Structures are given as C-alpha cells and as structure tokens.
Amino acid sequence: MDEPRKDLLMKVEGMTCQGCVDAVTKAIRRLDPEARVEVDLAHGRVHIQTRSQAIEVAQALDAAGYEAEAMTG
C-alpha cells in the first residue's frame, strides 16, 4: 500500500534565483517523482506534498547545496 502524502513546509536557505527553484524542485522530485512542489523564493520556503519524510527531503536539499529544515511535518 502506498504511503499517504504529507504536507511539508520547509525553510530553505540559499535560494536566490529561478535556477535555485529548479534545483530544489529537481532534488525533491528525485525522492518522489509525483511530489507537488511550490517554492516561495521571496520567503525562503518550500511547500511540498510528498510521500517522503521531512528528514529525507531536508537531506536531499542539503546534498543539493541548500540548508533546509522542516517547519512542519
């Protein structure tokens, strides 16, 4: 059975441009290709609907060069 989707809100440091938005989205979709990703570049936040755990998302973003921590989830 598939794990249910979770709503995660992540604080992500280091995003400055559209290239960063693309890199963050790509890193998250490597974990969960069906994840819904909404990046708020101005506030440094990413809202994600995913089957992945918050720690997995944070680790993937860290590996992509962004400091990330869960605000929820």
KOLTOR-672503 format. One line per field, with one value per residue: residue number from 1; residue in one letter; x, y, z of N, C-alpha, C, O, CB in turn. Coordinates in Angstrom, 1 decimal. Atoms other than C-alpha are relative to their C-alpha. Glycine has a CB too. Layout:
BEGIN
i: [NUM,...]
aa: [A,...]
n_xx: [X,...]
n_yy: [Y,...]
n_zz: [Z,...]
ca_xx: [X,...]
ca_yy: [Y,...]
ca_zz: [Z,...]
c_xx: [X,...]
c_yy: [Y,...]
c_zz: [Z,...]
o_xx: [X,...]
o_yy: [Y,...]
o_zz: [Z,...]
cb_xx: [X,...]
cb_yy: [Y,...]
cb_zz: [Z,...]
***
This chain:
BEGIN
i: [1,2,3,4,5,6,7,8,9,10,11,12,13,14,15,16,17,18,19,20,21,22,23,24,25,26,27,28,29,30,31,32,33,34,35,36,37,38,39,40,41,42,43,44,45,46,47,48,49,50,51,52,53,54,55,56,57,58,59,60,61,62,63,64,65,66,67,68,69,70,71,72,73]
aa: [M,D,E,P,R,K,D,L,L,M,K,V,E,G,M,T,C,Q,G,C,V,D,A,V,T,K,A,I,R,R,L,D,P,E,A,R,V,E,V,D,L,A,H,G,R,V,H,I,Q,T,R,S,Q,A,I,E,V,A,Q,A,L,D,A,A,G,Y,E,A,E,A,M,T,G]
n_xx: [0.8,-0.8,0.0,0.8,-0.7,-0.1,-0.2,-1.2,-0.4,-1.4,-0.8,-1.2,-1.0,-0.9,0.7,0.0,0.4,0.8,-0.8,0.1,1.3,-0.1,-0.9,0.8,1.1,-0.6,-0.5,1.2,0.6,-0.8,0.5,1.4,0.3,1.4,0.1,0.4,-1.0,0.3,-1.1,0.2,-1.3,-0.1,0.0,-0.8,0.8,0.5,1.2,-0.1,0.9,-0.9,0.0,-1.3,-0.1,-0.6,-1.5,-0.6,0.0,-1.1,-1.3,-0.1,-0.3,-1.3,-0.9,0.0,-0.7,0.9,0.3,1.5,0.6,1.4,0.7,1.1,-0.1]
n_yy: [-1.2,-1.3,-0.9,-1.2,-1.2,-0.9,-1.4,-0.4,-1.4,0.0,-1.3,0.3,-1.1,0.0,-0.1,-1.4,-0.3,1.1,1.1,0.6,0.6,1.3,1.0,0.4,0.8,1.2,0.8,0.6,1.0,1.2,0.8,0.3,-0.6,-0.5,-1.0,-1.4,-0.9,-1.4,-0.7,-1.4,-0.5,-1.2,0.3,1.1,1.2,1.0,0.8,1.2,1.1,1.1,1.2,0.1,-0.6,-1.3,0.1,0.5,-1.2,-0.9,0.6,-0.2,-1.4,-0.3,0.6,-0.8,-1.3,-0.9,0.4,0.2,0.5,0.1,-0.9,0.8,1.4]
n_zz: [0.0,0.1,-1.2,0.4,0.2,-1.1,0.3,-0.7,0.2,-0.3,0.1,0.9,0.1,1.2,1.3,0.4,1.4,0.6,0.1,-1.4,-0.1,0.8,-0.7,-1.1,0.5,0.5,-1.2,-0.6,0.9,0.0,-1.1,0.3,1.3,0.0,-1.1,0.4,-0.6,0.1,-0.6,-0.3,0.0,-0.8,-1.4,-0.3,-0.5,1.0,-0.4,0.7,-0.2,0.3,-0.8,-0.7,-1.3,-0.1,-0.1,1.3,0.8,-0.5,0.4,1.4,0.2,-0.5,1.0,1.2,-0.3,-0.7,-1.4,-0.1,-1.2,0.0,-0.9,-0.4,0.4]
ca_xx: [0.0,1.3,2.2,-0.2,1.0,2.2,2.1,5.6,6.7,10.5,12.7,15.4,18.5,20.5,17.8,18.3,17.1,15.0,17.9,17.7,14.0,14.7,17.5,15.3,12.4,14.6,16.2,12.7,11.4,14.3,12.9,9.3,8.7,5.0,5.7,3.9,6.5,5.7,8.7,8.3,11.6,11.0,10.5,12.8,10.1,9.1,5.6,5.7,3.1,5.0,5.2,8.8,9.7,10.7,14.2,14.7,13.7,16.0,18.9,18.2,18.2,21.3,23.0,22.0,23.7,20.8,20.4,16.9,14.8,11.3,8.9,6.1,5.7]
ca_yy: [0.0,3.5,5.8,8.8,12.1,14.6,18.4,19.6,23.2,23.6,26.6,26.6,28.9,29.9,30.1,33.3,32.8,30.6,28.3,27.6,27.0,24.4,22.7,22.5,21.1,18.6,17.4,16.8,15.0,12.6,11.4,11.4,11.9,12.7,15.3,18.7,21.4,25.1,27.3,30.7,32.3,35.6,34.0,31.0,28.4,25.3,23.7,20.1,17.4,14.1,10.6,11.2,12.1,15.6,14.4,12.7,16.0,18.0,15.6,15.8,19.6,19.7,17.4,19.8,22.7,24.2,24.3,23.0,22.4,21.3,23.9,21.4,17.6]
ca_zz: [0.0,-0.9,2.0,2.2,1.1,3.7,3.6,4.5,4.9,4.7,5.4,2.7,3.0,-0.1,-2.8,-4.8,-8.3,-10.7,-11.1,-7.3,-7.6,-10.4,-8.4,-5.3,-7.2,-9.0,-5.7,-4.2,-7.3,-7.2,-3.9,-5.0,-8.7,-8.0,-5.3,-5.7,-5.0,-4.5,-3.9,-2.2,-3.2,-1.5,1.9,1.5,2.0,0.1,0.4,-0.6,-0.9,-0.8,0.4,1.6,5.2,6.2,7.1,3.7,2.0,4.2,3.5,-0.3,-0.2,1.9,-0.7,-3.4,-1.6,0.4,4.1,4.8,7.9,8.4,9.7,9.8,9.4]
c_xx: [0.9,-0.2,-0.8,1.0,0.0,0.2,1.2,0.2,1.5,0.5,1.3,0.9,0.8,-0.7,0.0,-0.5,-0.9,0.8,0.0,-1.3,0.0,0.8,-0.7,-1.1,0.5,0.5,-1.2,-0.6,0.8,-0.4,-1.4,-0.4,-1.4,-0.2,-0.5,0.9,-0.4,1.1,-0.4,1.4,0.2,0.1,0.8,-0.7,-0.4,-1.2,0.0,-1.1,0.7,-0.2,1.3,-0.1,0.7,1.5,0.6,0.0,1.1,1.4,0.2,0.4,1.4,1.1,0.1,0.6,-0.9,-0.2,-1.5,-0.4,-1.5,-0.7,-1.3,0.3,1.1]
c_yy: [1.2,0.8,1.2,1.2,0.9,1.4,0.4,1.5,0.1,1.4,-0.4,1.2,-0.2,0.1,1.5,0.3,-1.2,-1.3,-0.8,-0.7,-1.4,-1.1,-0.6,-1.0,-1.3,-1.0,-0.7,-1.1,-1.2,-0.9,-0.6,0.7,0.7,1.1,1.3,0.9,1.5,0.8,1.5,0.6,1.2,-0.3,-1.2,-1.2,-0.9,-0.8,-1.2,-1.0,-1.3,-1.2,-0.2,0.7,1.3,-0.1,-0.4,1.2,0.9,-0.5,0.2,1.4,0.4,-0.5,0.8,1.4,1.0,-0.4,0.0,-0.5,0.0,1.1,-0.7,-1.5,-0.7]
c_zz: [0.0,1.3,-0.4,-0.2,1.2,-0.5,0.8,-0.4,0.4,-0.1,-0.7,-0.1,-1.3,-1.3,-0.4,-1.4,-0.5,-0.1,1.3,0.1,-0.8,0.7,1.2,-0.4,-0.5,1.1,0.7,-0.9,-0.2,1.1,-0.3,-1.3,-0.2,1.0,-0.7,0.8,-0.4,0.7,0.1,0.1,0.9,1.5,0.3,0.5,-1.2,0.6,-0.9,0.4,-0.5,0.8,0.8,1.4,0.0,0.0,-1.3,-0.9,0.4,-0.4,-1.5,-0.4,0.5,-1.0,-1.2,0.3,0.7,1.4,0.2,1.4,-0.1,0.9,0.5,-0.4,0.7]
o_xx: [1.9,-1.2,-0.7,2.1,-1.0,0.8,1.1,0.0,1.8,0.2,2.0,0.4,1.1,0.0,-0.5,-0.8,-1.1,0.2,0.0,-1.4,-0.5,0.4,-0.7,-1.3,-0.1,0.3,-1.1,-1.0,0.3,-0.4,-1.7,-0.8,-1.7,-1.4,-0.2,1.0,-0.6,1.2,-0.8,2.0,1.2,0.8,1.0,-0.2,-0.5,-1.0,0.1,-1.4,0.9,-0.9,1.4,-1.0,1.5,2.2,1.7,1.0,1.8,2.2,1.3,1.2,2.1,2.1,1.1,0.7,-0.5,-0.4,-2.2,0.3,-2.0,-0.2,-1.8,1.2,1.3]
o_yy: [1.3,0.8,1.7,1.2,0.9,1.6,0.3,1.9,-0.2,2.1,-1.3,2.2,-1.3,0.1,2.3,1.4,-2.2,-2.3,-2.0,-1.8,-2.4,-2.2,-1.8,-2.1,-2.4,-2.2,-1.9,-2.1,-2.2,-2.2,-1.8,1.9,1.5,1.6,1.6,0.9,1.8,0.7,2.2,0.7,1.3,0.5,-1.6,-1.9,-0.4,-1.4,-1.1,-1.1,-1.4,-1.1,-1.1,1.5,1.5,0.7,0.0,1.4,1.5,0.3,0.5,1.7,1.1,0.2,0.9,2.2,2.2,-1.6,1.0,-1.4,0.9,1.2,-0.3,-1.7,-1.9]
o_zz: [0.7,2.0,-1.5,0.4,1.9,-1.6,2.1,-1.5,1.6,-1.0,-0.3,-0.7,-1.7,-2.4,0.4,-1.7,0.2,0.0,1.3,0.6,-0.3,0.7,1.4,0.2,-0.2,1.0,1.1,-0.4,-0.7,0.9,-0.2,-1.3,-1.0,1.1,-1.8,2.0,-1.5,1.9,-0.8,1.2,1.6,2.2,1.5,1.4,-2.3,1.6,-2.1,1.6,-1.7,1.9,1.6,1.7,-0.9,-0.6,-1.6,-1.7,-0.5,-0.9,-2.0,-1.2,-0.2,-1.3,-1.9,-0.6,0.8,1.6,0.1,1.9,-0.7,2.1,1.5,-1.2,0.4]
cb_xx: [-0.9,-0.5,1.4,-1.0,-0.5,1.2,-1.2,1.2,-0.9,0.7,0.2,-0.4,0.9,0.8,-1.5,1.5,1.2,-0.5,1.5,0.2,-1.1,0.6,1.3,-0.6,-0.8,1.2,0.7,-1.0,-0.3,1.5,0.0,-1.0,0.1,-1.0,1.3,-1.5,1.4,-1.4,1.3,-0.8,0.4,-1.2,-1.4,1.1,-1.2,1.1,-1.3,1.4,-1.5,1.5,-0.2,1.1,0.7,-0.5,0.3,-0.9,-1.4,-0.1,0.1,-1.3,-1.1,0.3,-0.4,-1.5,0.5,-1.3,0.7,-0.5,0.5,-0.5,-0.4,-1.4,0.4]
cb_yy: [0.0,0.8,0.4,0.3,0.9,-0.4,0.9,-0.8,1.1,-1.0,0.7,-0.6,0.0,-1.2,-0.6,0.5,0.2,0.5,0.3,1.0,0.9,0.3,0.7,1.1,0.7,0.3,0.9,1.1,0.7,0.3,0.8,0.5,-1.0,-1.1,0.3,0.2,-0.3,0.4,-0.1,0.3,0.3,0.9,-0.3,0.4,0.5,-0.9,0.8,-0.7,0.1,0.4,-1.3,0.8,-1.0,0.8,-1.1,-1.1,0.7,0.1,-1.5,-0.5,0.9,-0.7,-1.4,0.2,0.5,0.1,1.1,-0.8,0.7,-1.4,1.3,0.5,0.0]
cb_zz: [1.2,-1.1,0.4,1.2,-1.2,0.9,0.3,-0.4,0.7,-1.0,1.4,-1.3,1.2,0.1,0.1,0.1,-0.9,-1.4,-0.3,1.1,-0.6,-1.4,0.4,0.8,-1.2,-0.9,1.0,0.4,-1.3,0.2,1.3,1.2,-1.1,0.2,0.7,0.3,-0.5,0.5,-0.9,1.3,-1.5,-0.3,0.5,1.0,0.7,-0.5,-0.1,0.2,-0.7,0.1,-0.9,-0.8,1.0,1.2,1.1,-0.6,0.0,1.5,0.3,-0.7,0.6,1.4,-0.3,-0.5,-1.2,-0.8,1.0,-1.1,1.2,0.4,-0.8,-0.6,-1.5]
***
